[in-house]
């Protein structure tokens, strides 16, 4: 019985040792979960906070090359009706103007730096199907922080700072 157990353990270790180990040759600097710290919009020298003074949100990059980003104004008041589909015109307008959610796929280069994304779904339907390269959307990782910048069609420059969630 002892020899059977030894043989079983030796075989198990040999099989385990021969299993492929994920390669670190393909780094991914953006993979993980990021929480929004600040967000600004600069238009004609004027700085605004599109998600308010208390921005809330997360950006998640999975290792299988999918992402989801949700940004909201943490100070948006709740709907009086307490029902998402029964908001007033003003409540709906404020909620839409102070939040965005979208998801899709992304790519990185051989150094693990973000190179672009494709939006598959969004709360702003005009973004669905859009493809942005790192020319249109920049994501720069510096230690535990990531900086997202892009220029909107109206010329406004969006800057969002994230911190990696541990």
Buried (B, 14 or more C-beta within 10 A) or exposed (E): EEEEEEEEEEEEEEEEEEEEEEEEEEEBBBBBBBEBBEBBBBEEEEEEBBBBEEBBBBBBBBEEBBBBBBBBBEEBEEBEEEEEEEBEEEBBEBBEEBBBBBBBBBEBEEEBBBBBBBBBEBEEEEBBEBEBEBEEBBBBBEEEEBBBBBEEEEEBEBBBBBBBEE
